[in-house]
Every structure is written in structure tokens, then in C-alpha cells.
Amino acid sequence: MPAGSADLALSADEVAAQRDRLAALGFDLMLERQKRLTRVSSEIRYHGASLCPRKQSRVLGIVAATWGALPRAFRETAFQRYGVDDLVRVLWVLPGYPAADAGVLAGDTILQLDGHETHSAHFDEPSAQDLPDVTTLKIERDGEIFDLQLETRKGCFRPAEIVVLDTIDTQSEESRIIVYSGMLRFLPSDDELAVILGYELAQGLLGQPAGTTLGEAEADDLGLYLAARAGYDVSIAPDLMRRLAREFPLALEKRAWHGQRSPAERAVALESAAREIALKLERGERLEPRGL
């Protein structure tokens, strides 16, 4: 063996240790981003409740996961730290929201919600009936099973969830709003994130077909109101749209936005809506969008 070649030999143990450290760091980053997403989304959903009386769900302030729903690289870290398995395991609770107030803790297993078994972290489904004033969670903690009573804080459906993928995009599904990790990196401020989440939430509430000019125009307007009602600064919305256009120049030709209005059109409209909201705030008027 040539001199010094031993120093270049890779130790299997060292590589495995490095892989575990990187997986733990990646899990931490994903969880911190999900916490931010849950915090901003929960505020928008809760403060917008009166704008979505027919499509509400509980806003309990819980970040949970199951083994199979996590990226493979993060599963072992999630198991070691929180015991994540095939059941619904709590990773974090949002301070000031019902779960935290009732004493739900990270590491708890949620077995049932109001007597119904939970099988996924998406147990916050909309209800066709009026939601009860009190929500009951059956919890398993350290081998003990017990019930916790939570205030049923109501808000607009849907909750938001991170998907680890380096793309600047969002997507609405039946049970959730997906925000890709690349989009969260692109939105350094919570105000910007609130504008994007408000728009995605509004799309679902309005029930407008995706990719239509009318649907996008109404969702832009309602989305700003939803974000503003939660206390976020929506005056940044036009600049955010212009920044998206600079990053994606094809969008200026409507080719990257599936036939929707161009960022230039949306920026002008958002400026008008943001001024309207600012004027209502200055006058102390309720933030109620026109037409609702």
C-alpha cells in the first residue's frame, strides 16, 4: 500500500456516523419549517373563520407524523427522538393554541379524536356538521392511556404541510395545502408566506377551477384579506409577485402560469387590494372583502 493511502481509506463507521448526523440535521430543518408553516397557517385559518362558515375544521395547533409519511432518510431520527411509528405521534404543539393549553406534549400518541380512531397526521378534516365546543383526544403517553379535553378552536379548512422538495411551488390537495421546502426558502418573511398561504386557502374556499383568470383574481383578493385579518403585512404582496417574475421570466409571457394572469397583471391588482385593506385598517373598518 503506498505511503499515506491508509489516511484516504474510508471508515464504514465514520461514514455511517456522518450519514446519521446529516439525517438528524435534515430532520431538524424540516421540523422547524413545518413549525413555521403551522404557526402562520393556523393564524390565517383561525382569524379567517367568519369568511368560511361552511368549510371549517379544528385548529388545534398540533404537528404530528407517522413513520410512513416521513422521508425515508428522517424516519430513524424521528423514531429515536419521538418514538414515531405507524401511529399518529406528536412532534410539536403550537403555544397559545388548544393542544398546548390542554397539555398535549411532543412524543404523545394520538389514538382517537372524539371517539374516532386516527390513522394519519391529517386527522383535522372538515365537518359537514357543526363542530363541538370541546374536542376529546385519546392520548397514549409512557404506556398510560387517557383523555384530554381541548377547546375546539374553529378555522378555515385546509391545514398546510411541508413536502421536502427543492422547488418554488405550492399545491392544494383535498385534505391539505402542500408547500414545498424550496418555496419556504424563497419566502424569508412570514408576511410573504402569509400572502401565499392566504391565496392557496382562498382557492379552496372559493371552489374556483385552478388555472382560470376569474378564480385567480378572486383568490388573490380574498387571500390578501385572510392574511391581513391574521395581522400580516400584505403591502408586500405586489413586490413578492414582481420578485417571482424576476426569478421566472417565462411567467411574464403567461407560459409558466398555466394560462393564468401574468405576474404583471397580478402585481397591479394586488397593489389595489393592498391599498383598500390599508385604508380599511386606517378607518378601523372590518376587513371584509367585497362580494362575500
Residue pairs with C-beta under 8 A, 6 or more apart in sequence:
20 76
20 77
23 73
23 74
23 76
23 77
24 77
26 71
26 73
26 74
26 164
27 74
27 77
27 78
27 81
30 71
30 74
30 162
30 164
30 181
31 63
31 91
31 92
33 162
33 181
33 184
34 63
34 91
34 92
34 161
34 162
35 63
35 92
35 94
36 184
36 190
36 193
37 160
37 161
37 162
37 179
37 184
37 193
37 197
38 61
38 63
38 92
38 94
38 159
38 160
39 94
39 190
40 160
40 190
40 193
40 194
40 197
40 230
40 232
41 159
41 160
41 177
41 197
41 201
42 59
42 61
42 94
42 97
42 155
42 159
43 194
43 230
43 231
43 232
44 156
44 194
44 197
44 198
44 201
44 226
44 227
44 229
44 230
44 232
45 59
45 155
45 156
45 157
45 159
45 201
46 59
46 153
46 154
46 155
46 230
47 155
47 226
47 229
47 230
47 231
48 155
48 156
48 201
48 225
48 226
48 229
48 230
49 56
49 154
49 155
49 156
51 156
51 205
51 222
51 225
51 226
51 229
51 288
51 289
51 292
52 155
52 156
52 157
52 205
55 126
55 156
55 157
55 204
55 205
56 126
56 127
56 131
56 154
56 155
56 156
56 157
57 124
57 125
57 126
57 127
57 131
57 154
57 155
57 156
57 157
57 158
57 159
58 98
58 124
58 131
58 135
58 152
58 153
58 154
58 155
59 97
59 98
59 124
59 153
59 154
59 155
60 97
60 98
60 99
60 124
60 135
60 150
60 153
61 93
61 94
61 95
61 96
61 97
61 98
61 99
61 100
61 153
62 90
62 92
62 93
62 94
62 99
62 104
62 110
62 124
63 90
63 91
63 92
63 93
63 94
64 88
64 89
64 90
64 91
64 110
64 121
64 123
65 78
65 82
65 84
65 88
65 89
65 91
65 121
66 84
66 85
66 86
66 87
66 88
66 89
66 120
66 121
67 75
67 78
67 79
67 84
67 85
67 86
68 86
69 120
69 121
70 78
70 84
71 164
75 84
78 84
78 89
78 91
79 85
82 89
82 90
82 91
82 106
82 107
83 89
83 107
83 109
84 91
87 109
87 110
87 111
87 118
87 140
88 109
88 110
88 111
88 118
88 119
88 120
88 121
88 123
89 107
89 108
89 109
89 110
90 99
90 104
90 105
90 106
90 107
90 108
90 109
90 110
91 106
92 106
93 99
93 100
93 104
93 105
93 106
94 100
97 153
98 135
98 150
98 151
98 152
98 153
99 137
99 150
101 150
101 151
102 137
102 148
102 149
102 150
102 151
103 148
104 137
104 139
104 148
104 150
105 141
107 141
108 139
108 140
108 141
109 139
109 140
109 141
110 118
110 123
110 137
110 138
110 139
111 117
111 118
111 138
111 139
111 140
111 145
112 118
112 136
112 137
112 138
113 123
113 135
113 136
113 137
113 138
114 132
114 135
114 136
115 136
121 161
122 159
122 161
122 175
122 176
124 157
124 159
125 157
125 175
126 157
126 158
131 152
131 154
132 152
133 151
133 152
134 149
134 150
134 151
134 152
135 149
135 150
135 151
135 152
136 147
136 148
136 149
136 150
137 147
137 148
137 150
138 145
138 146
138 147
139 145
139 146
139 147
139 148
156 201
156 205
156 226
157 204
158 172
158 173
158 175
158 176
158 177
158 201
158 204
159 176
159 177
160 176
160 177
160 178
160 179
160 197
160 200
161 176
161 177
161 178
161 179
162 178
162 179
162 180
162 181
162 184
163 178
163 179
163 180
163 181
164 180
164 181
165 180
165 181
165 182
166 180
166 181
166 182
166 185
167 180
167 182
167 183
168 180
168 182
168 183
168 186
168 244
168 247
168 248
169 180
169 182
169 183
170 177
170 178
170 179
170 180
170 183
170 196
170 200
171 177
171 178
171 180
172 178
172 200
172 203
172 204
172 210
177 197
177 200
177 201
177 204
179 196
179 197
183 196
184 193
186 247
187 193
187 196
187 240
189 236
190 232
191 227
191 232
191 233
191 234
191 236
192 236
192 240
194 227
194 230
194 232
194 234
195 223
195 224
195 227
195 232
195 234
195 236
195 237
195 240
196 240
197 223
197 227
198 222
198 223
198 224
198 225
198 226
198 227
198 234
199 219
199 220
199 223
200 223
201 223
201 226
202 218
202 219
202 220
202 221
202 222
202 223
202 226
203 210
203 215
203 219
203 223
205 222
206 215
206 218
206 219
206 222
208 214
208 215
208 216
208 218
208 219
209 215
210 258
211 258
211 259
211 260
212 260
213 260
213 261
216 260
216 261
216 266
217 261
217 269
218 291
220 266
220 269
220 270
220 273
221 269
221 273
221 289
221 290
222 289
222 292
224 234
224 237
224 270
224 273
224 274
224 277
225 277
225 287
225 288
225 289
227 234
228 234
228 277
228 281
228 287
229 287
234 273
234 274
234 277
235 274
235 278
237 270
237 273
237 274
238 267
238 268
238 270
238 271
238 274
241 263
241 266
241 267
241 270
242 263
242 267
244 251
244 263
245 251
245 252
245 262
245 263
245 264
245 267
248 256
250 256
251 257
251 262
251 263
252 262
252 263
252 264
253 262
254 260
254 261
254 262
257 263
261 269
277 287
280 286
280 287
281 287
